[in-house]
Amino acid sequence: MMFSKAVGIDLGTANMLIYIKGEGIVIDEPSVVALDAETKRVLAVGHDAKDMLGRTPGRVLAIRPLKDGVIADFEVTEIMLAYFMNKLKLKTLFSKPTILICCPSNITSVERNAIRDAGYRAGAKTVYIEEEPKVAAVGAGLDISKPSGNMVLDIGGGTTDVAVLSLGEIVTSTSLKVAGDTLDHDIIKYVKDEYKLLIGDRTAEEIKVRVGTVWKDGRDETIDVSGRDLVTGLPHTISIKSSETELAMRESLANIIRAVRTVLEQTPPELSADIVTRGIVLTGGGALLHGLDQLLMNELSIPVFVAQNALTCVAEGTGIMLENLKNAR
């Protein structure tokens, strides 16, 4: 008799990570699927499909099936899950895996059920759903089982989750649809308004990662970017400075800070006292934004720490949760 595997899935808007108990993180690929528009045949998934984004001929569709942390295209999400499960040979004739999938903290029960269904249809024996900030906190190495306050700010591709945890559960939380993708769009809009140049999502992400900063005077670098000039219609190249990215992303970051403030205002005073001493832990890809910790410390007067494994926190957290599945619902 074969033992079924325990699998943790961080089903992110930007990236999908899969953790297998005993093996660690085995898949870390973009959540993108490329399909043939006519036959619906899968052409590529993950890195190969991401390279096609914004560069496909008419017959090929490169789709990101998750939007704002929830399933926007059910069929394609299922294709993506099934593809990776087959690739990892998780489902055999005799055994089906137990899966733990993470979701944003304030999604509806319909959205939660959609995630659960996708898990079952991709071949799971049992599917557990856990809230992302909780899993991120565990993955970042916080001990959330004690009666003391821990605060997590998890900035992903599609959603930002803010939560205060105590005794293994979320005490107060909020989730907003302002995250990595929003910041990319802010940069696209800025370049379009300022330079009359149209750039793609991938270029915007590159600007954000390579020279972007959210802290005034935090970084002084420039990058050359190319796109389509809206006036002439021809390809054109311009230079973007770090200080311009701060300007472009300012409004979205103000929304994130507002959300953190709201959660802090709703937190019981005893837990607030813990947070003042322990600080806020940043997880998710957005945690790597240059100057974010300084900006938050400046705005909130609370210590802020970036988790060492910010990008993989949630996936590693699923691994720890799988060890003691009795804690998962």
C-alpha positions in Angstrom: 0.0 0.0 0.0 1.4 3.4 -1.0 1.1 6.3 1.4 -0.6 9.3 0.0 1.5 12.5 -0.1 0.8 15.6 1.9 1.0 18.7 -0.4 0.9 22.4 0.4 -0.1 24.8 -2.4 0.4 28.6 -2.4 -2.0 29.4 -5.2 -0.8 32.9 -5.8 -2.0 35.5 -8.4 1.6 35.9 -9.7 3.3 32.6 -8.7 2.3 29.2 -7.7 4.4 27.3 -5.2 4.0 23.6 -4.3 5.5 22.1 -1.1 5.7 18.3 -0.6 6.0 17.0 2.9 9.5 15.6 3.3 10.8 17.2 0.1 10.3 20.9 0.6 9.3 23.4 -2.2 9.3 21.5 -5.5 7.5 23.9 -7.8 7.9 27.7 -7.9 6.6 29.0 -11.2 4.5 31.9 -12.5 0.7 31.3 -12.4 0.3 31.5 -16.2 -1.1 29.0 -18.7 -0.7 29.3 -22.5 -3.5 27.7 -24.5 -4.4 27.1 -28.1 -7.5 29.3 -28.5 -9.2 26.9 -30.9 -8.5 23.5 -29.5 -8.0 24.6 -25.8 -4.8 22.4 -25.8 -2.2 23.4 -23.2 0.9 24.7 -24.9 2.9 25.8 -21.8 2.6 26.3 -18.1 4.6 28.4 -15.7 7.9 30.0 -16.8 7.5 29.1 -20.4 4.0 30.5 -20.5 5.0 33.7 -18.7 7.6 34.4 -21.4 4.6 34.4 -23.9 2.6 37.1 -21.9 1.9 40.0 -24.2 3.8 38.4 -27.0 1.4 35.8 -28.5 0.0 35.5 -32.0 -3.8 35.4 -32.3 -4.2 31.6 -31.8 -2.3 31.5 -28.6 -3.7 32.8 -25.3 -1.5 33.3 -22.4 -3.8 33.4 -19.4 -3.3 34.3 -15.7 -6.2 32.3 -14.2 -6.1 34.0 -10.8 -7.0 37.6 -10.3 -6.8 39.4 -7.0 -6.0 36.2 -5.1 -9.1 34.4 -6.3 -9.9 32.1 -9.2 -11.0 34.2 -12.2 -10.9 31.4 -14.7 -11.9 28.1 -13.1 -11.2 25.9 -16.0 -7.7 27.2 -16.6 -6.8 27.0 -12.8 -7.8 23.4 -12.9 -5.7 22.7 -15.9 -2.7 24.4 -14.2 -3.2 22.4 -10.9 -3.6 19.1 -12.8 -0.5 19.9 -15.0 1.7 20.4 -11.9 0.3 17.4 -10.1 0.9 15.2 -13.1 4.4 16.6 -13.5 5.2 15.7 -9.9 3.4 12.3 -10.2 1.4 13.1 -7.1 -1.7 11.1 -8.1 -1.2 7.4 -8.6 -3.6 4.5 -9.2 -3.6 3.7 -5.5 -3.2 7.0 -3.7 -4.4 10.5 -3.9 -2.6 13.4 -2.1 -3.9 15.4 0.8 -3.7 19.1 -0.2 -3.6 22.3 1.9 -4.4 25.4 -0.2 -4.0 29.0 0.9 -6.5 31.8 0.2 -6.8 35.5 1.0 -8.4 36.2 4.4 -11.7 37.8 3.4 -12.8 35.9 0.3 -16.4 34.7 0.1 -17.6 31.2 0.7 -18.3 30.8 -3.0 -14.7 31.7 -3.8 -13.4 29.4 -1.1 -15.5 26.5 -2.5 -14.2 27.2 -6.0 -10.6 26.8 -4.6 -11.6 23.6 -2.8 -13.3 22.2 -6.0 -10.3 22.9 -8.1 -8.2 20.9 -5.6 -10.6 17.9 -5.7 -10.9 18.0 -9.5 -7.1 18.1 -9.9 -7.1 14.8 -8.0 -6.9 15.4 -4.3 -8.2 13.0 -1.6 -8.8 15.7 0.9 -8.5 19.5 0.6 -7.9 21.8 3.5 -8.2 25.6 3.1 -6.2 27.9 5.3 -6.0 31.7 5.4 -2.9 33.1 3.8 -1.7 35.6 6.5 -1.9 32.8 9.1 0.2 30.4 6.9 2.6 33.3 6.1 3.2 34.0 9.8 3.9 30.3 10.5 6.3 30.2 7.5 8.1 33.4 8.6 8.9 31.6 11.9 6.4 33.3 14.2 5.0 31.2 17.0 1.3 32.1 16.7 0.1 29.5 19.1 0.9 31.6 22.2 -1.5 34.2 23.6 0.5 37.1 22.3 0.0 39.4 19.3 1.8 38.9 16.0 1.2 41.1 13.1 1.8 40.1 9.5 1.6 42.2 6.3 1.6 39.8 3.3 1.9 41.6 0.0 1.4 39.2 -2.9 0.7 39.7 -6.6 -3.0 40.2 -6.4 -3.9 40.8 -2.8 -2.4 42.4 0.3 -3.4 40.7 3.6 -2.9 42.4 6.9 -3.6 40.3 10.1 -3.0 40.2 13.8 -2.8 36.7 15.1 -2.9 35.2 18.6 -3.5 31.7 20.0 -3.2 30.2 16.5 -6.1 32.2 15.0 -6.6 35.6 13.2 -7.9 38.2 15.6 -8.4 41.1 13.2 -7.6 41.2 9.5 -8.3 42.8 6.2 -7.5 42.0 2.7 -7.2 44.5 -0.1 -6.8 44.1 -3.9 -3.8 46.5 -4.0 -0.6 44.5 -4.4 2.3 43.8 -6.8 0.1 43.9 -9.9 -1.4 47.2 -8.9 2.0 48.7 -8.5 3.0 47.5 -12.0 -0.1 49.2 -13.4 0.7 52.4 -11.5 4.1 52.4 -13.2 2.5 51.8 -16.7 0.1 54.6 -16.1 2.8 57.0 -14.9 5.0 56.3 -18.0 2.0 56.7 -20.3 1.0 60.0 -18.7 4.5 61.5 -18.3 6.2 60.2 -21.4 3.3 59.2 -23.8 4.9 55.8 -24.0 3.1 52.5 -23.7 5.0 49.7 -21.9 3.9 46.2 -21.0 3.3 44.5 -17.7 6.7 42.7 -17.8 8.6 45.9 -18.4 6.8 47.6 -15.6 7.7 44.7 -13.2 11.3 45.0 -14.3 11.3 48.7 -13.5 9.8 48.0 -10.1 12.3 45.3 -9.2 15.4 46.9 -10.6 15.1 50.6 -9.7 11.8 50.9 -7.9 11.6 52.4 -4.4 8.8 53.5 -2.1 11.0 55.6 0.2 11.8 59.2 -0.9 15.5 59.5 -1.7 15.8 55.8 -0.9 17.5 54.8 -4.1 19.0 56.8 -7.0 19.2 54.6 -10.1 18.0 54.8 -13.7 16.9 52.2 -16.1 16.3 52.5 -19.9 12.9 51.2 -21.0 11.4 50.7 -24.4 7.8 50.7 -25.5 5.5 52.2 -28.2 5.4 55.9 -28.5 1.7 57.0 -28.4 2.3 60.0 -30.6 4.3 58.5 -33.4 3.3 54.9 -32.9 6.9 53.8 -33.3 9.2 52.0 -30.7 11.0 54.4 -28.4 13.3 54.3 -25.4 13.4 56.5 -22.4 15.2 56.6 -19.0 13.2 56.2 -15.7 14.6 57.3 -12.3 14.0 55.6 -9.0 12.4 58.8 -7.6 9.8 58.6 -10.4 8.7 55.1 -9.3 8.1 56.4 -5.7 5.8 59.0 -7.2 4.0 56.4 -9.4 3.4 54.0 -6.5 2.7 56.5 -3.8 -1.1 56.4 -3.8 -1.3 52.6 -3.8 1.1 52.4 -0.8 -1.0 55.0 1.0 -3.9 52.5 0.6 -1.8 49.7 2.1 -0.7 51.8 5.0 -4.3 52.8 5.6 -5.3 49.2 5.8 -2.6 48.4 8.3 -3.8 51.4 10.4 -7.4 50.1 10.3 -6.3 46.7 11.5 -4.2 48.2 14.3 -7.2 50.4 15.4 -9.4 47.3 15.7 -6.8 45.3 17.7 -7.4 44.7 21.4 -5.1 46.9 23.5 -3.2 43.9 25.1 -2.3 42.7 21.6 -1.4 46.2 20.5 1.1 46.3 23.3 2.8 43.1 22.0 2.9 44.5 18.4 4.7 47.7 19.6 7.5 45.5 20.9 7.5 42.7 18.4 6.8 44.8 15.3 5.3 43.9 12.0 6.6 41.1 9.8 6.5 41.6 6.1 6.0 38.6 3.8 5.2 38.0 0.1 7.0 39.3 -2.9 5.9 42.9 -2.1 8.0 42.7 1.1 11.1 43.0 -1.2 10.0 46.4 -2.4 12.9 48.8 -1.8 12.3 51.1 1.2 9.0 49.5 2.3 10.2 48.7 5.8 11.5 52.3 6.3 8.2 53.8 4.9 6.1 51.7 7.3 8.3 52.4 10.3 8.1 56.1 9.5 4.3 56.1 9.1 3.4 53.8 12.0 6.2 54.2 14.5 6.4 50.4 15.0 9.4 48.2 14.2 9.1 46.5 10.8 11.0 43.3 9.8 11.2 41.7 6.4 10.9 37.9 6.6 14.1 36.2 5.4 12.2 33.9 3.1 9.6 36.5 2.1 8.8 34.9 -1.3 8.4 31.4 0.0 6.9 32.1 3.5 3.4 30.9 2.6 4.6 27.7 0.9 6.9 26.9 3.8 4.1 27.7 6.2 1.9 25.1 4.5 4.7 22.6 5.1 4.7 23.3 8.9 0.9 23.2 8.9 0.9 19.8 7.1 3.1 18.4 9.9 0.2 19.1 12.3 -2.9 19.0 10.1 -5.1 18.9 13.2 -4.6 22.7 13.3 -6.0 23.1 9.8 -9.7 23.1 9.2 
